[in-house]
Amino acid sequence: MNLTLKEMANILNAPIKNEADVTVTNTTFDSRKVKPGDLFIPLVADNDGHKYVDAAKNNGATVALWQADHKDIPTDLPVIIVSNTLVAYQQLASHYLAQVDPLVVAVSGSNGKTTTKDFIAAIGQTSYKTVKTPENFNNEIGVPQTILSMPTDTELLVIEIGMDHPGDLTFLSNLVKPDIALLTMIGEAHIEFFKTRARIADGKMEIITGLKENGHLVFNGDEPLLLERVGQHPHLLRDSFGLNSTNDLFASDIDMTPLQASFTTNQSHQRFTIPMTGRYNVTNALSAITVGHLLHITDEKIAKALAEAPITENRTEWLDGQFGGKILSDVYNSNPTAAKEVLHFFADTPTQGKRIAVLGDMLQLGEASPVLHASLIESLDPTKIAHVYLVGEEIAPLEDALKPLYPAGTVKRYAINDADTLLKDLLADLTPDDEIMLKGSHGVHLENIVTQLKK
């Protein structure tokens, strides 16, 4: 971005204190990441960002927003006085997005958002100057950050948008105004706030709220809840993808190894290969191919992009273990649908030794948590996955369900803060012929165990 102090004040219809002839080239809400020329956004939360305005200035901030209900306005830094710093941040993002005017692909869903975003961005880069959401900056703070960080010559913005509560996607969809909106799947993520999968599907359908005229919805046609809701919008331009042959785009001749998956589709003879495995990742690739077609990108370019796509770490990622065997890391987040998918895949991977599963708490499941954790027993077969290590309190019902099924000593559970004991026991159990998979919600921090286990 490239906005003067006066331009930003005019956009926000807000007064300036300590006026100066300065220009802002980027924004951040983290004072530690401020660079010269930045606008600092002091967000009001448990740790109020206004306490760090001085630190931001010392790191090179050119301008800061300042919320009007805070006293002691700085005298040595230009500030724009606003009623709410987060709302002002979002207003700046909306203005800048309209100014740059890229094609916008908005991606949401209970699972697969980040992988799908990575696939789409790789495809888009073959034909457009493309920017994508970094990591999973997909909420009311991360989305403005992504928008305001894109260069002025951006042609395609691939943006991940998430939800925790009803209404979240309505707001974010209206903010980003997508040309293409994509829904990966409906799982149990955030069921604590939505109570049922049907209500989660309602929440996800909010993504069409800000869809531009003649915009497309791309959706997982293998999900009955989405099929039902899309059917309620007969004039909506839509394209379905999935593994079932009833979809507009579906996969055939699927071949999987532990490191990759390849397939063809009903729409061409082109063979596609992705650097990940699992049928759920084939589905993610199908969604990205559909978007590629809407962007008028050839299958040859799409295939090359998918084969070389950089994937965000800890998403169905195979790593070499210090113990000599292999690690399947899928620890960024978890919910029952995603965990079952990974367990089914892992149970069929070839190995000369034993398979060990480490499963952490799945958070935000609310009253359904005991039943949903116990339901993972459907995907755990002691003849295929020999040892199960559980982490957390929420997952205790699964321990109770597994103990009658598994031999004594092969199911163990640890407190989240007892990572040292877990790591010690894992290293004592693992041999060079073994494979280990780890899956849990981000709050369990199994990524720390992955770091200790890998080479």
Salt bridges, closest charged atoms under 4 A:
GLU19 OE2 - LYS6 NZ 3.55
ASP30 OD1 - ARG32 NE 2.96
ASP48 OD1 - HIS50 ND1 2.81
ASP48 OD2 - HIS70 NE2 2.61
ASP69 OD1 - HIS70 ND1 2.63
ASP76 OD2 - LYS57 NZ 3.47
ASP118 OD1 - LYS117 NZ 3.91
ASP118 OD1 - LYS132 NZ 2.84
ASP153 OD2 - LYS129 NZ 3.34
GLU160 OE1 - LYS117 NZ 3.82
ASP164 OD1 - HIS190 ND1 3.33
ASP168 OD2 - HIS165 ND1 3.97
ASP179 OD2 - LYS212 NZ 3.20
ASP202 OD1 - ARG229 NE 2.60
GLU223 OE1 - ARG197 NH2 2.75
GLU228 OE1 - ARG229 NH1 3.62
ASP239 OD2 - HIS216 NE2 3.74
ASP253 OD2 - ARG271 NH1 3.05
ASP299 OD1 - HIS293 NE2 2.71
GLU308 OE2 - LYS304 NZ 3.21
ASP320 OD1 - LYS326 NZ 2.44
ASP330 OD1 - LYS439 NZ 3.19
ASP348 OD1 - LYS384 NZ 3.18
GLU378 OE1 - LYS340 NZ 3.45
GLU393 OE1 - ARG413 NH1 3.60
GLU399 OE2 - LYS403 NZ 3.30
GLU399 OE1 - ARG413 NE 2.66
ASP429 OD1 - LYS354 NZ 3.54
ASP429 OD2 - HIS387 ND1 2.54
ASP434 OD2 - LYS354 NZ 2.74
GLU447 OE2 - HIS445 ND1 2.86
